[in-house]
Amino acid sequence: MRFVRPQPLRSTPTVSVVVPCYNYGRYLPALVQGLLDQPQVVVDVLVVDDASPDGSGEVAEELAARHPSVSVLRHPVNRGHIRTYNDGLEQVRGDYVALLSADDLLPPGALTRAVALMEAHPSVGLVYGYARSFSGEAPAPAATVRNWTVWSGSSWLRSSARQARCFISSPEVVMRRAALDQVGLYDPRLPHSGDLDLWLRTALHWDVGRVNGPDQALYRVHEANMHLTTYNGWLTDLVERRTTFGLLFDEHATGRAEVAALRPVVMRRLAVEALRRGLRTHRDGGDAEAVADYRRFALETDAGIGRTVWGRAFDLGPGRGGRWPAASSRRFASRVTHHLAWRRERRYGI
């Protein structure tokens, strides 16, 4: 990881933005207006409506009629979000590419800042930043750039493996189209973790960059968010991450010994996280079957987890002769750890 002084954008590249939409037509006008107001880049927008029954397709058509840079692809029947993403990405022709859900927003200058980094560093295939969450009215976004970070792809992969998770929300990502053409589209086998899979595949071949300081996207939080509905649940998330990293090791990075060496690191991290969540579930009076499911996942993922501190703590819990710290102490320590991790990730992106 190295910090780099930002440079101004000295060209006028084209950025293609794909906007998958299902029943989010009410959000489209504000999103499209924000995309078309990006300075120093030429933006074309493709709205892919997945057979929304709420009239979203008609809203998109009206926007396209008013803005020559906006076009619409409408599915005659609902095909799901992965097919919607890929149908849009297959049509992009810009120098750079972004995919933004119809309910999110892009702050002024976000595309310009991301593209400037990639124009200055041709080895970078993917740029991200801080995605600020909000509900209700959109906040005034921070716009000051502190610096850039550039990782080699292998360095970013190692950091991802140590945490065994994704550091990117998704709406803040801009990719070089050459990188997308090389690594391919979203994997339909991964409806829950397709984003993580795409970032990992990109890091196998390209460097990764981050714009530090400003809000690079505004992520809208509401009751219809997919991660809060269709794919909610920590155990589901753990299973999907294990599958995603498994595909990295078994399919995408075959013959890459330095990547294969990360497998035990990833699996140990996932197993520890499962035991931590199992202990927390037990502490909070959760369902005993859920606790057992976490334990089962941990053992399936890393057979040696029982010999670790977390493994021993799990098996030495109440009823087995062990003594756990007081609940208040554990909760305080958990909050402190979580806050410190959030502060670091907010500042450094990993």
C-alpha positions, 0 to 999 in steps of 0.5 A: 500500500502506498499513498499518492498525491492526487493529480488533476484530470487532464483528459475527457474520458467517457464513463458508462454507468449501468443503473439496474432498477426494480421498483425504484423509479421514484429515485431515478430522476435524482440519480440520473441528474447527479450522474449527468452533472459530473465534471470533466467526464462524458457520462452515458447512462443505461437504465436496465429495468427488470420488469418493474410493476410500479412504472419504473420503466416508464420513468426511465423512458421519460428521462431518456426522452429528455436526456440524449445521454440516457438510454433504457433496456427493459426486460419483458419478464423479471430476470433477477439482479445478476442477469440485470447487472450483466445485461447492462454491463454487456452493452457498455462502451465507455473508457470506464464503467460504474454500476449503481443501484437506482436507489443510491446517489453519486456525489458531484465529482465522484466519477471525476476523482475516480477516473483521475486516479486511473488516468494517472495510474494505468495499472489500476483497474478498480477504484473505490472510496467511502460510501456514506450511508443515509436514510431519508434526505441525502446529506451534503457529501464531503468533497475534499480529497486527502490523498490516493491509495494504490495497492498492488493487486496481490497486496490488496488480495492479502488484506482481503484474505486476512479479513475474509470479507469485502471492504467495498459497498459497491456503488462507489466502484469505478472500473476500467473497461479493459479490466472488466473485459478481461475478468468478465461479468458477475457470476450467477452462482453468487447472487449474494456475493457477486460484488466481492467475487468481481473485486477479487478477480480484478485484483488478480490481474490489476492494481486497486486504488482508493480516493481518500477523504470525500464521499464517493457514493451515497448508499441509501438504507431502507427496508427494501434493501436486498441485504436486509431482505432476500439475503439477510442473516449472518450465517448466510453471509459467512456461507456465501463468503466461503463459497466466493473465496473457494471459487477464487482458489479453485477456479480463478487463481489456479497455478498462483501459489501465492494466492493458494497460500491464502486459503488457510488464512481465509478459512481460519478467519471465517471459522473464528467469525462464526464462533464469535457470532455463535458465542454472541448469539448464546450470550444474547439468549438466541436460539440453540439451533442457531448456535449449533449452526455457527459451530458446525460451520466453523468446524466444516470450514477449519477443522483445526479451529477447536485448538484455537482460543476461540474454539476452546472458549466456545467449548468451555462455555456455560454448561461445560465448566468454562467461565466467560467474562461478564456480559457488560465487559464483552459488550463494551470490548466488542463496541470498542473493537468495532469502532476502531475497525470502522475508523480505520476502514473509513480512513484507509479503506481496508 
